[in-house]
Amino acid sequence: MATRLKEVDAVMVGMGWTGSILARELTKAGLTVVGLERGEDLTPRENFALPAVRDELRYSYRLELIQDPALETVTFRHRPSESALPMRRFGSFLPGNSVGGAANHWGGQHWRYLPSDHLTRSHIVERYGAKAIPDDMTIQDWAMTYDELEPHYDKFDKLCGVSGKAGNLRGQKIEGGNVFEGPRSNEYPTPPLIMCESGLMFAKVAKELGYHPFPQPASNASRAYTNSEGLTLGGCQYCGFCERNGCEANAKAGPHVCVLPVLRADPKFTLRARAWVSRLSYDKAAKKVTGVVFTDTRTGEEYEQPAGLVVLSAYVFGNISLLLNSGIGEPYDPVTQKGVVGRNYCYQLSRLGVTLFFEDKVFNPFMGSPGTQMVMDDFDGDNFDHGGLGFLGGCKIQLGHADGRPISYRPVPPGTPRWGSTWKKATAKWYQHAARITLSGSNYASRYNYIDLDPTYKDQLGRPLLRMTYNFVENDYKVADYCMEVALKIARAMNPTMMGPPGLRRGDYNTVPYQSTHNTGGTIIGHDPKTSVVNRYLQAWDADNLFIMGASTFPQQPAYNPTGPVGALAYWSADAIVTKYLKSPGPLVHA
Amino acid sequence: MMHPSIVGAAALLLALSANPAAAADVEHGKVLYQTCAACHTERPDALGPSLKGVVGRQSAALEDFRYSNPMRRANLVWDENNLRAYIQDPQAKVKGNRMPYGGLTDAKDVDDIIAYLKVLK
């Protein structure tokens, strides 16, 4: 029997970016808030300090900041006809664990989705007609426009001290920034990071070919910056250990640097680490949640935390799992296409690219951050005419040196053996002289890509694991092929000494090599409860005091990385809770 | 336009004649110090030790900060010369210390920061 704790106004399930932001906004509004986190507590001073934090083996290969699959993982299959097997080591994606969540080990690529990404279906129907969308492509509109979300994108920028250069300031296009982005109300909080040689070479050629390269916007502050919470970020030191590692210089934005110091000092907020939420208490008739049940992972004891308001702020998988394991919302069935929870699971097309070798250039790849890359969006989303192309969506195309770390960064020319003295000589010879054009592509929802509960395998608490049914579809291969042609055109124009083979998408999705921790969907936003889990304010259709944060609410995945919109949606939802819901609790949208 | 060698000679003359302490700009040092202040704060969870009163202090002297071993062994007094060398190239001055900072190359900027540290109490 779970020990019943004292009721609080609101409980956060997961203390990464969204849990921290919501906890901050709700305590500011006067609520008492408990933040529950499955993993342990961390502090930058203890956990992100030099020299230990620059340990590639510990963080990139032994995955110290990553969720332990022995406690909870997902099972995987490519298609409904197969039996799924559990992922016993995370590879393709790396969910975070511990206070700060995946923001502890993210790189910092910080985007806003394109205005057309917010209206994916209606934009395509308007431009190409309804027939352009294949039958099994279940894309939807977001339930709010870019312009509605812009003030919240702006707010998140100012929390993170994002570095970059605007390409559209209040409607005015600015050369050198991303001219395809939606209008921004303000310039980036800090200027772009100092660009590396390979990025400049790429930008020069891309521009000569008529494209619009710009510096990668990054939550790696380019200089000291005092954020919207009065907390100070340091200037990036270009150490090359952003992704997978904590930041030793306070320059990479994350809850520990940007929000938590304020929350920890607030008596209205209580943090409980090692508190693993197993289910929500749900009153189906009243359409309310009454609190959450969690297990203290140190003692195994179970507690019930009653709360007036529950915020699901776990990773994508945690959010979906808690709905399915609590009986909230109808599980999605791909055969009948009825049900909503687990629907429109999407990923991101990555591991696409081509490596160039320049005998006469020296790149110093060990210096950099995700922000030291030049990007072009000319073939992203619907920034180009898809008429007659036979696919929808696109890729961002980029080049730079972000993380030339000693174990994983070993570019060698085609034909080099994979081990032995010849390999050693080649890696020593080419380390300084290689650069890779990489592409990240959109991944539009497909009828048979979804998440449900596994019939066989269970987690350490005895709950069914999530089962992922996922594969690339024809549209994805075509996006990659088309954008690769553009990348190769730029590559040849850069006149390298030699080029590697184009890395394309062929065959089934492989869960083993790292691709990106950009899993999306499963509890998506929408206008209609028949095809979505949350309304435009991220409020669950099936429980008006339940709000669901994060990328699990994205109806499909654009080419960009998801953290920027994740933060913007958190502020957008918090604003709706404080200004609308608390004044008059109940459904904020009537379907 | 002046010939570059004349500009160079004038700058050299200025550098030789000016007293760096007198020329140092405390206000400018305070602005530059914002970069340091991202870690060197008074908060208990600060990433760097407090720099209040650091000028003249023994290295690794604060009891509430866990210094790196190289810094503990450095046995320096933070006078102007040691501070200047350390700020210009931290790893050259105390090899293996764990301050994540690459150094400040502009000699005037370094002087300005030191001038600010002198009044930071």
Interface residues (C-beta under 8 A of the other chain):
Chain A: T43 P44 R45 F48 A49 L50 P51 R223 A224 T232 L233 G234 G235 Q237 Y238 C239 E248 A249 N250 A251 P261
Chain B: Q34 T35 A37 A38 C39 T41 R43 D45 A46 L47 S68 G96 R98 M99 P100 Y101 G102
